[in-house]
Amino acid sequence: MLAALFSVAVSAAFLTLSEDLPKILEKANESAALEESSPAEASPRIAIVIDDCGADMRMARRVLSSGVPMTWAILPYLRYSSDTAEMLREAGAPFLIHVPMQAEVDPPGRAGRPGPYLIGAGMSPEAVREALVPILDSLEGAFGINNHRGSKATSDRGVMDAVMEVIAERDLFFFDSRTSSRSVAYDSAIKHGLHAASNSLFLDGESDRDKIASRMREALNLAQRRGVIAVICHLRPETVAFLEDFAGEFIDGGHKSGVKFITLAEWPDDRF
């Protein structure tokens, strides 16, 4: 029942962050800029995470064919969620489960009717487990999870601790999408001993090819300074077209800037 209700609620809105994205991006980037980083390695690295997969196989195949190394994040319970996971397993491409979490703009959940999210603020550890375990079971082969939206849920330490307890039992990776500068999700993951990473910036907060390219240049510069970063983009037409064009800039598995692109499955253990 929960899965069916979510699938209906998300079908028209899963491609957009209904939170105030421009403000969130600035806050998240300002916060990330304050983080200390370890000395940059000889080859700076970027892990691209492509969110909101599971509703469009045609665009998913285009991205996979581009050859750009990336980590996929599949929304559960959508029409092509299982097909996307099967395609990625066959290709040996790593993927996360993109778990829908409550945003500040979302109404409070009601019993059995959480709204456009499956993990909400104020949920008991038992309720978190009851919702999360079927999600994890729904997509075989996922090596971790990240949050879809979730500015409210990821700011709730009790809920995040409950999430981390469940995924720690399965030794899964956690990626904090940082849709809010108030997120405690990454800190909670580290506290629970998980291998984890945190988003540094969104590439496609605006669906404009030139602006996506500008954000990628920013990401390249940031990687040069920090050594290794993770960034997010989405399975949207302009983003897919950009990635196809961008694929032509790779040289010997790297990039002409000297930055190497990796997946989160290759995220270094020392970046805790």
N, C-alpha and C positions, 0 to 999 in steps of 0.2 A: 504493500500500500504506500509506504513512504517513498519508495523508488518511483512509483507511477505518478504520485502527486508532484514530486520534484521534476520529473521529465516534462510534465505539462507546464509547470510554472517557469521552467528555464528556457523552453523552446524558442520564445520570442526575444529573450533578453540576454542569452549567454554570451554573446559577442561583445557586450559593452560592460564597462564598469560604471554602474549607476551612481557610485560615489562621486564626489566632486574631484574628478581625476586631475585637472591641472594643478589644483592646490595640493593634492596628495603627492603628486610627482615632485613638486618643489620641496615639500616638507621631507619626503623620503630621501631625496637627493642631498638636501642640506644635512640631514642626520647622518647619511652614509659618508659624507665628506669629512665628518668629524672623527670617523673610526680610524684607529691606528692600523697600519698594515705592516706585514713583514717585508724585508728588503726584496725588491723586485728581482726575479730570476733573469737569466740571460734571454729567455724567450717568454715575454709576457703572454698571458693566456686569458681567453674569454670563453665562458660557457653560455651559450644561447639557449634559453628555454622557450619553447613555443607553446603557448597556452590555448585553451578552449578547443582542443581537438575532440572529435567524436561525432560531429554533425555533418561533415562534408568530406567524403572520401576523395573526390576529384582534386580538391586543393591539397589534401594530405599527400596524395601521390605526387603532385607537383613539387611539394617541398622535399619529399624524400628523394625524388629524382635530381634535385638541385645539387646534392652531394655536400651541402654545407653541414659540418658536424653540429649536432644540436641534441638537446634533450626534449622529449615530447611530454606534454601534460594533457592527459585525456580526462574529460569530464565523464563521470559515471552515468549509466542509465540513459544515454542518448541513443539515437537510432544506429549509429555506426561506432559506438564505443568499443564493442567487442571486435568488430572487423578491423578497426584501426590498430588495436592491440595485437591482433593476429598478424597484420601486415608488418608491424614493427618487430615482433618476435622473429618472424621469418627473415627480416633484413638485419637482425642483430642490433637494432637501434634501441637505446635505453629509453624507458618512459616512466613517468610519474602518474599517480592518480590525482587529478585536479579536484580536490574536495571542496564543494561549495560551502562557504561559511558566511555567517551573518554580517552584513554591512550596517553601518550606522543608520542608513536610510531605511533599512528593512523594519517592518513591524514585528512586534514580539510574536514568537511562535505560539501555536496552540497545540494541544495534545494531538499527535498524529498528523498535524498540518503545519510543518515548519515554515512554509513559504518558499521563496526561491533559494533556500539554503538547507543544508542537512545537519550542520553543526552550528549551534547558536549560543550566544552569551547566556550565562546562568544555568546551562544544562548541568545536571549532576554527572559525576563520573560514570554512573551506571547507564545514564541516558546516552552519554558520549560513546561508550562502548557498544551499546545496542545499535546505534546508528552507524558507527565507523566499521565494525567488523564485516557487515555485509558489503560495504563499499570496497573494502580491501579484498574480499573474496570474489568480487564481480569482475576483476580484470587480472587475469593470471599473468605473472611475469613482471609486474611493476616492481621497480627496485626502491620506490619511495613515494612520498606524497608532497604536494604543495597546496596552498590555500587558493581557492577561487573567490575573489572579493574578500570579505571577512574583516573589514576594518573594526567591527565591533567584537567579533568572536576572538580575533587574535590579540585583542587588548585585555581579554579576560584570562588572568593567570591560572585560575582554577580549571577552566575549560582547556587551556593549552596543556597544562600538566596532565590532564586526563587523556588528551590526544596522544601525547608523547609516551605515556605509559603503554598504550595499546600498540603503537608502532615499534616501541622498543622491544616488545615481546617477539616481534617478527624481524628484528634487526634491519629495519628499513631506514632509508635516507630521508631527511626532512629538508625541504627548501622553503624558506619564508619569502613569500611574494612581496611582502612589505607594502601592502595597500594602505597602510597607515604608519606614520612615524611613531605611533604609540604601541606598535606591535611588541609583544613579549614572547612571540612564538620561537624565535631563534634562541633567545636566552633559555627558554624552557627546554628546547631540544638539547642544548649543550649541558644543561643541568642533569638531564637524563642520560647523558653519555652517548648521544646519537651523533653519527656523522651528518653534518648539516652545513648549509650555506644560506646566504641571504642575498636577495636581489639588490643590485646597485642602481639600476635605472630601467625605465621602460623605453623601448625603442620606438613604439608606435602609439604613443598617447594621442597623436593626431594622425589620421589616415591620409597622409600626403607623402608622396615618394621623396620629395626633396627634404622634408622635415625628418623622415625616417633616416635618410642618409646623413643628415646633420647629427642626429642622435647617435648613429653608428660611429661617426668620427669622434664624438665625445667619449663613447665607450672605448675606442681604440686608445685615446689619450689617457683615459682613466686606468686602463690596463697597464700602460707604460709606467704609470706612477705607482700603482699598487702591486703589480706583479700578476695577480689573478683576480678576476671579477666574474660575476654572473649577471646576466641581463635578461629581460623578458620581452617577447613580442607575441603576437597573436595570429591565429589562422584566419587572416582577413585578406581580401583580394589585393590591396595595395602592398601589404607586407609580403605576401607570397611573391608578387612580381618583383619586389625589391630583392628578396633573397635569391631569386633566379638570376637577376642581373649581378648580384654581389658574388655569386658562385664563381663567376669568371675572373675574379680578382685573386683567387687562391694560387699560390705557387708552392709546389712540393709539399702539399698538405698544410701549409701555413697561410700567410697573407703577405701581400707586398709590403705592408707596414712593418713586418717582423713579428706581428702578433700571431700566436697559434690559437686555433679554435678547438675547444675540447668539449666533452659532455660532462654532466655532473657525475657520471659514473667514474670519471677520471679526476674528480675534485680531490685535491691533496688533503691528506689526513691532518697535516699541520695547520690547516686553516680553521681551527676550532676557535 
